[in-house]
Amino acid sequence: MPPEEIAPGIYILHERDVARLATRSSDPVPVYGERIHNGYRLWDPYRSKLAALILKGKWQTLPLKRDSRVLYLGASTGTTVSHVADIVSGGLVYAVEFSARSMRDLVRLCERRKNIIPILADAAKPEEYAPLLEPVDLVYQDVAQKNQAQIASLNCARYLGQGGELCLMLKSRSVDTTAPPQAVLQSELKKLEGLELIKVMNLEPFHLDHWAVRARWNPGPSEEAIDFF
């Protein structure tokens, strides 16, 4: 069965009656040991929270287009970044990472992927990389820090364009190891400033005590109901 495109740049490959997520790349070299079939890179939901979100959301994905601009906070060595770069093949991914060690691997990836711009910086200080950015369509955040909601709000206020969205991968144990994860989630959601919540989804069984939070940049008040899954 040929690959099925379920969203722009995102595919399902059917292997022995098992549906596997994939993106398509012209670069034949694996980034993190993933298998590649005829240019389609298998996307492991246990290695990527975005892949887990797409699978758990029954293949509904973020509003990404071929020419989208993405601010990726917490890029690490580029596992998920590489798949996002596949999806926005005609756009740009601004990949912010604080660790110099991880940045070395990320820079090597960027030498092969020309639509990824590596930025060594602290995501909690978005003003530091202002000269390098333009308004973006999506802020994607996956950082293991206590002030995750504050970081998201600061970056969205500065860089998210009109109608843009936030996708926050909230790690409750990084915020508070003693409080119940659900209580941490509710507390962090209240700290998201200037953002209209769209959907909140837990990422089990792929990632324990993690939630994907989608929100739209909307400085005005909203009374719309939020979907919790």
N, C-alpha and C positions, 0 to 999 in steps of 0.2 A: 504494500500500500504506500503511495507517495506521501511525503510530508504534508501535513495540513496546516495552513497558516491561520491561526486563531485570532491574531491581532497583528498590526503592522510589525514585521520583523520577528514575530514570535511563532514558533511552530510546535506541532505535536508529531512525534515520530512513533509509529506503531511497531513494536518489537515483540514478537511472540505473544500477541494479545495484551501487551503492556504499553500504555501510553506514556511516553517520556517527553519532557519539555526540552526545547532546543532553540538556539538562535543560529543564524547563518553568518559565516564570516569568510572572507577571501584569504585570511591568514591561516595557513595549514598547521601552525604550531600550537599545541595545547598550552593554556595559561596556568592551569593548576592540576594537570593530570587528567582532565576530562577527555572522554572519547569523542572523536570527530568522524562523522560519516558523510562523505561527499560534500564537505563544506558545512555541514550542520553540527554544531557543538552541543552535546548533551549538557543540560543545565540541572545540576543536582540540588533539590530543595533542602537537603540536609547541609549543604555548603553555602547556600544563598537564601536569605530571608525573602528576597523579592521573588525568587522562584517558588518558595513555599506559599507566598501570598497569592500568586497567580494560580497555583494548583488548588488551593483551598477556596479561592474565590470563583471556582468553576470557570477558570480561564479568563475571567474579567480582569483587565489590567489597567494600568495607569494611562492617562491621556498622552501617550508618547507617539510622536510622528517621526518620520525619517529625518526631518530637519529640526527637531526639537533641541533646545538648549537645556542642559541639566546641571545643577550644582549638586555634586555628590559629596556629602560630609561624612568622613570616616572611611576613606577609600581603601585603607589597608594596603595589601599587595596587589589588589586589582581583580579579585575573583568575580564579584558581581559587576564591578565597573566594566570589565571586558564585555559582558553580555549586554549591558546598557549601551555601550559603544556600538555593538553589533546592531541593536535596534535603531538607534539614531545615527545611522550610517552617514547621513548627509548633514548632521548637526554637530553639536559639541558637548563634551562632558568635562566640566571643571571639577577635577578630583582633588579634594582637600584632605590631607593626611598630616598628623602631628608627629608620628614616629619616623625618625630618620632612617631606621633600619627597614621599615616597610616601604618607605619612599624609594629606596634603592631598587627594589623589585618593581615598584610601580613605574619608575622611570624607564626601566628596560622594556616594560610593556608598551609605554608611550612611544618608544623608538619604532615599534612595529605598527602601532595604531595612531594614526595622525589626528584623529578627532578626539583624543584625550589630552587635556592640559593638566599636568601635575602641579599641585600647589602645596608646598611644605609650610603649614601654618596651623594655628590653633583655631578650631571652628568656633570657639567661644569668643573670639575676637575678629568678627567679620570685617571690621574696618581695615584690617591689615592687608587683605587681598583685594580691596576695592579697585585698585588700578588695573587689575587683571581681568575683571569681570564686566559683563553686560547683563541686562535683565534676562532672567531665565524663565522657562516654562514650568520647571519642576525643581523643587528642593527635595532631595532624597537624603535622609539622615540615618546613619547607623554608627553611633558613637557610644562607648561604654563610660559615660561620665554621669555624675549625680544630677547636674543641671540640664538634662536633655531637652526639656520643654523650653527652657529659656534660650538655649542655643538655637533651637528651631525657630522661635519667635524672632530673635534678632536677625537671623539670616533671611527669613522670609520678608521682614519689614524692609530690609536693605536691597534685596536682589530679586524677589519674586515679582514677575510682571503681572499686568492686569489679567485676571482670570486664571492665574497660575495655581498650582497645587503643591501641597506638602505631603510627602510620604515619610512618616517618622516610624522607624523600627524601635519601639520602646522596650528597653531592657530593664525590667523592674528591679532585678537584683543588683544592678549597677547604681540604682538610685538609693535603695534602702534594703539591706539584707535581713532586717528584723521584722519589718511590717509585712502583712499579707500582700501578695502581688496585686490582687484586685484593688486593694486600698491605694497602693502606689499608683496604679493606673489612673484611678479617679482623681487623685491629687494632682498628677502631672497634666491631665487633660484640662484642669481648671487654670493651669499656668500658661496655656497657649494663648497668646495675645494677638488680636487682630485676625484670627483665623476661624472660619466657619467649619465645624466638624462635619464630615460626610459619612465616614464609616470607621468602625473599630473592629478588628478581627484578631483573635488569638491565633498563634502560629503552631500550636500543637497539632500533631505529634512531632513535627519537624524541629521545633525550637521551644523549649520549656520556658515558661514565664516571660514570653515575648509577645508583644502585640504590634500589629501594623495599624497605624493611625493615619487616615487620609483626611486632609482638610483643605479648604479653599481660602485663598487670600481674600478677605472681606472685612474691612475695618468696621463696617456697620453692625448693629446687633442682629441676632437671628434667633428665631424660636422654632426652627425646624427640628424635627425628630432626628436622632442619630441612630444608625443601625449598629447594633452590637452583635458580634458572632463569636 
